[in-house]
Amino acid sequence: MEMNMRKKINTYSIFFSMLSWGGFYLSGFTSVLPVNGHIIILWMAIFALLMSVFGLGGINNWKSASSSLISILLSGLLVVVELLLFVFSKFLSLT
């Protein structure tokens, strides 16, 4: 039962990481939300990263291993990009 749940977590993590990348690209074109959309995207990417790390326990073949690795790389890269975006935007707005 737990192995099946970890496979589902792995599937949901890749879905959330792709959804957060899609939101990242869409946030460059629109600013409809009353809050900064990048904050929501950052929290979604952190959530996807944590889910993909928890999904590592469900690895039993090369397909699940590659899915988990891709999810970790996509989510981790987006977290780094969003954090750099926040740091540089705060630094540039002070001048």
TORVEX-218854 format. One line per field, with one value per residue (C-alpha): y, z negated, x; residue number from 0; residue in three letters. Coordinates in steps of 0.2 Angstrom, whole numbers, always signed. Layout:
N
Y <- Y, ...
Z <- Z, ...
X <- X, ...
num <- NUM, ...
residuo <- ALA, ...
//
This chain:
95
Y <- +0, +12, +9, +13, +29, +34, +31, +43, +56, +54, +57, +72, +80, +80, +87, +101, +105, +107, +117, +129, +131, +135, +148, +155, +158, +165, +177, +186, +190, +195, +203, +200, +194, +206, +198, +194, +178, +173, +170, +158, +149, +148, +140, +128, +124, +121, +109, +100, +98, +91, +79, +73, +69, +60, +50, +44, +29, +23, +20, +2, +4, +16, +25, +30, +34, +46, +54, +57, +64, +75, +82, +86, +95, +105, +110, +113, +124, +134, +137, +144, +155, +162, +165, +174, +184, +190, +194, +204, +213, +218, +224, +233, +242, +249, +260
Z <- +0, -5, +11, +22, +12, +15, +34, +33, +24, +38, +51, +42, +39, +58, +61, +49, +55, +73, +67, +57, +72, +83, +70, +70, +89, +88, +74, +86, +97, +84, +67, +64, +46, +32, +24, +32, +42, +40, +21, +26, +39, +26, +13, +27, +32, +14, +12, +28, +22, +5, +13, +26, +12, +2, +19, +20, +9, +23, +35, +42, +60, +71, +76, +59, +55, +70, +66, +49, +54, +67, +54, +42, +55, +62, +45, +37, +52, +51, +32, +36, +50, +40, +25, +36, +44, +26, +21, +36, +37, +19, +22, +38, +30, +16, +29
X <- +0, +14, +23, +8, +6, +24, +22, +7, +17, +30, +17, +10, +27, +31, +14, +17, +34, +28, +13, +24, +36, +20, +15, +33, +32, +14, +18, +30, +15, +2, +0, -19, -16, -17, -1, +15, +13, +31, +28, +14, +25, +40, +29, +22, +40, +45, +30, +34, +53, +47, +35, +48, +60, +47, +43, +61, +56, +44, +58, +58, +63, +72, +56, +52, +70, +71, +54, +59, +76, +68, +55, +69, +80, +65, +58, +76, +80, +64, +67, +84, +78, +64, +75, +88, +74, +68, +86, +90, +73, +75, +93, +89, +74, +85, +95
num <- 0, 1, 2, 3, 4, 5, 6, 7, 8, 9, 10, 11, 12, 13, 14, 15, 16, 17, 18, 19, 20, 21, 22, 23, 24, 25, 26, 27, 28, 29, 30, 31, 32, 33, 34, 35, 36, 37, 38, 39, 40, 41, 42, 43, 44, 45, 46, 47, 48, 49, 50, 51, 52, 53, 54, 55, 56, 57, 58, 59, 60, 61, 62, 63, 64, 65, 66, 67, 68, 69, 70, 71, 72, 73, 74, 75, 76, 77, 78, 79, 80, 81, 82, 83, 84, 85, 86, 87, 88, 89, 90, 91, 92, 93, 94
residuo <- MET, GLU, MET, ASN, MET, ARG, LYS, LYS, ILE, ASN, THR, TYR, SER, ILE, PHE, PHE, SER, MET, LEU, SER, TRP, GLY, GLY, PHE, TYR, LEU, SER, GLY, PHE, THR, SER, VAL, LEU, PRO, VAL, ASN, GLY, HIS, ILE, ILE, ILE, LEU, TRP, MET, ALA, ILE, PHE, ALA, LEU, LEU, MET, SER, VAL, PHE, GLY, LEU, GLY, GLY, ILE, ASN, ASN, TRP, LYS, SER, ALA, SER, SER, SER, LEU, ILE, SER, ILE, LEU, LEU, SER, GLY, LEU, LEU, VAL, VAL, VAL, GLU, LEU, LEU, LEU, PHE, VAL, PHE, SER, LYS, PHE, LEU, SER, LEU, THR
//
